[in-house]
């Protein structure tokens, strides 16, 4: 970390001694005030619900400028990565720190490809779930169970173990997601094929059957690859912070990633695209495009419980840069599949038009976000709504691993232990039961 020439001074109105706090500079973005010695010198904590003003770590992986609508992976703009690289190149970048040259890419692709199969006993583990179980419930169990099948790479303090676990997780997540889907619909599992790309392999495992040869659609394969790239990492969000906090205890990488999967399940996080599609389907049931005006009126009504899902973002106070890219992909997919006139998609485009033009939404910067478009794309591809968050978990796995490995390699890392402002009862004595 680079110290700043500027210092911060914390003073108290009760006459307690003031305290000087060092400031560190980021390469880009806000500086941070170092409060590590605050409790030791003052006996006080800071109070920051949701950690909105607290940097829990220093990181070199992902940078977001919400005001500018900017997202960088290792310094590279997401717009360039999504249009010039594939997902495994992006994985290499997040894990290694820079984009691979041709030989490095070939070696990395081969390594991942050779680890896409899962232990055959995993299919028997799957049978313990109900057929109608939510895919994220299944994925939480499957990812956590990997540590039981691959216990030779669970030492989080061993760099070689971490690297092996990283490759295994990136390689096996598409297989596990496809298995969870196939189990739910009662179809036989399709084994991965080493002659296909990462995304093409996933599409085949999802939609092929033993009955006939599967014909891949390049537009759909590119679309799913772009979805993976756009969701690969997103700085210190809820699930990434969960992975870091879980991993800080020294637990194995598979358990830490399973914790991330569980956190991602929430509708305010990874479940947002599922919530957006459910919203569109609800509007469609109420009358579709003709009822948009009534729906918008309810959204604007403060006393209404109706929410606009898939619009706005907690971080981006400008247009989500991922949404621009996903919007392009959305139209490419709809055109390739001849779905431009599908009632639900026409509804989505009508809602998008209103949100981009209506002063109420423009003033509040409620632009369509990546979840809005990725949900539409996945539905068009044929992915069921309940599986959307599992696809997100598949893509985010590499980001979680990169963040976890970075934390373990940081000499300053400690087990996470947030503090609290206690507002409960002070110390009191237990009275005999007859006197209570």
Protein Blocks (a to p, Z undefined) as FASTA:
>chain_A
ZZdfbdcddddfklpacddddddddfbdcddddfklmmmmnopacddehilmbcfbdcfk
bccdfknopaceehiafklmmmmccfklmmmmmmnopacdfklmmmmmmmmmmmmpccfk
lmmmmmmpcfklcfklmmmmmmmmmmmmmmmlmcfklmklmmmmmmmmmmmmmmmmmmmm
mmmnopacddddfkbcfklmmmmmmmgcfkbccdddfklmmmmmmmmmmmmpgcjafklm
mmmmmmmnopafklmmmmmmmmmmpmklmmmmmmmmmmmmmmmmnnpjmlmmmmmmmmmp
mkbcbdcehiajfklmcdcfklmmmmmmmmmmmmmnopmmgmklmmmmmmmmmmmmmmkl
mmnopacdfklmmmmmmmmnopafklmmmmmmmmmmmmmmmmmmmmmmpmkbccdddddd
dfbdcddddddfklZZ
